């Protein structure tokens, strides 16, 4: 069967295409996966780290507040007398309580202790300048004097209360009521400042662990996905290769069947021997000039080769008659499009050309046969075929007449534009003729070589023109 376009001499390029495709695919897959993973990890990590960080922070502060209320408050109440809260500690009382605070409470965690009475006077502070100072009770101290323990995290600010805390980025402030055994009323409150640094460091450690865990999980998912995709793509390539092999074998079988049919027709119709091959080549050239896709060009080419296959059913006396046919003989001859359609329509891989074969003697103005189709009712392949078939018939030798010259044949075709032939087909036919392609067809034994030469002439750098792939 005739071939259109370039042969498989570009094996190296074709073989390299899957490799380039794989590289491109994995690059695109990696980029998309990395982008999506980055968004997911940032979003998920941010939300999760904030949630866990806040949860750890809250629980730790609550634990500190609970410990202060249950343990530290009792220790302070044991080390003080109710009468000592009436004013700032002085003398031996201050000395003893300060020693208790520094030996029992202050350390790496607790960095300051303030003891308040109900009037807002700092009875004792581990920072000496604050002892004896008087301040209005803030809301947290009021809550503590009212019997509630409160805790909060504050950044260290410069000022009277912040003095001496500069080494710390943030502190935990805990406000706890002071209750004395046997006394019904809360005598005062104390506040302690704890270094928030260890807690913040632990929260950051947890958050880093979350991001690392998400990153490792995404990396594992990526590797697993790549392996699955690679395995799937390898399987698809193997299946595609098997399919291409089977398709090529099936195509060769089709080609063999078509060759057998053509050979059978040539044996019966010696008068038009080679006509189908030339018409197929001419039809391919015109279809290519029209910019049709390769699949459509091949279909038209195949239909052109088989257009007269119905003549196998025509009587030898009619088919081989050297002179003009009478009325009955013409009636029988005109049956060959329908006979060809009936033969091809029952063959699966030739059904797509059966309609073109059925319509190849229709005329643009509706005066053709066997169905009298008109204009666009006629398949495009049949309209293309009508032009090139007429050209080849006029320029070929027949027992009953001499061939017409190329120029007169072209003029005759133009003359019947809009009646016998489709003007939209004649236009690309004349364009191909103006380039010399119509005349050149008969000079090539192999239509492949001719079409390849057309492609090289018309395409810069030898590239296949648009519409042929």
Buried (B, 14 or more C-beta within 10 A) or exposed (E): BBBBBBEEEEEEEEEEEBEEEBEEBBEEBEEEBEEEBEEEBEEBBEEBBEEBBEEBBEEBBEEBBEEBBEEBBEBBBEBBEBEBBBEBBEEEBBEEBBEBBEEBBBEEBBBBBBBBBBEBBBBBBBBEEBBBBEEEBEEBBBBBBEEBBBBEBBEBEEEEBBEBBEEBEBBBBBBBBBBBEEEEEBBBBBBBBBBBBEBBEBBEEBBEEBBEEBBEEBEEEBEEEBEEBBEEBEEEEEEEEEEEEEEEEEEEEBBEBBEEBBEEBBEBBEBBEEBBBBBBBBBBBBBBBBEBEBEBBBBBBBBBBBBBBBBBBBEEEBBEBEEEBEEEBEEBBBBBBBBBBBBBBEBEBBEBBBBBBBBBBBBBBBEBBBBEBBEEEBBBBBBBBBBBBBBBBBBBEEEEEEBBEBEEBBEBBEEBBEEBBBEBBBBBBBBBBEBEBBEBBBEBEEBBEBBBEBBBEBEEEEEBBEBBE
